[in-house]
Amino acid sequence: MAPSAPLNIEAIRSTLATRALGQTLYLYQALPSTNREASSLAQQGAAHGTVVAAEQQSGGYGRHGRAWFSPPGFNIYCSIIVRRKSQTVPLAQWLSWIPLVTALAVAEATRNITTAPLALKWPNDLLLQDRKVGGILCESTMTTTNGPIVIIGIGLNVNVPPQSFPEDLRPIAASLIEAVPQPIDRNRLISQLLWELEQCLDELQSHGPTRLRQAYLTRCATVGRQVKVLFANDQQILGTAETLSADGALQVRPLSASPRAQPPALIEVHAADVIHLRE
């Protein structure tokens, strides 16, 4: 299958309704990583809402530096520079909710443009029929003059044919094209994504995460599931994901050693790999 219609700055801007996100937009044919390019621009003083997008990434990566399959001409690879604008929400809470509200915004944009129903896998994956169709990677830095900066990286499989995935990814990866009858306009999807994300970030900044938490829970495929949680120190727990805390942590109740024992206390998971176990 030939690549879909190319990304085009004017096509994106023609439907862009944001105040800040995407008003400064850099588009490249190829980059090692949009996150790295956006981080470099941020350190040079690039404005809040600056977007870096590319048709291809030669060194795309996800959490823990894992490689991200990034073929040219089919998908969305973009990064957004976000600067904290006020002190309404505590910094730690603001940082912890950024990847969650970004995933929510991508799901909303996808539903509006394609009607494809995406589910959210805590903390930063998007699922189509239980297979990964997209991911979020947020990287934060502190500056002495302008406060915290977050680089939001978004990778979304849009028009890539499923047979193009490497063989080891085919059972676990998906593409939006599987859920729709014709190729998706990536330019329109990017502009909608930026608008949805701006709404979510404004809500978080002005009112905190209460309503966003409810919206996230509605789409979350992790809550209510049996999960395996893998921590960076190689510890792991098996349990049931019950809900999200006010700061976006996943609350997991470990499996009880005995049916007659008192239910174990909830464990708050702030950073870990979470595997959905089959029911």
Secondary structure, DSSP 8 states (H G I E B T S, - for coil): ----S---HHHHHHT---SSTTTSEEEES-BS-HHHHHHHHHHTT--TT-EEEES-BSS-B-GGG-B----TTTSEEEEEEEE---SSS-HHHHHHHHHHHHHHHHHHHHHHHH----EEETTTEEEETTEEEEEEEEEEEEETTTEEEEEEEEEE--S--GGGS-TTTTTTB--GGGGSSS---HHHHHHHHHHHHHHHHHHHHHH-SHHHHHHHHHHBSSTTSEEEEE-TTS-EEEEEEEEE-TTS-EEEEE--SSTTS-----EEESS-EEEE---
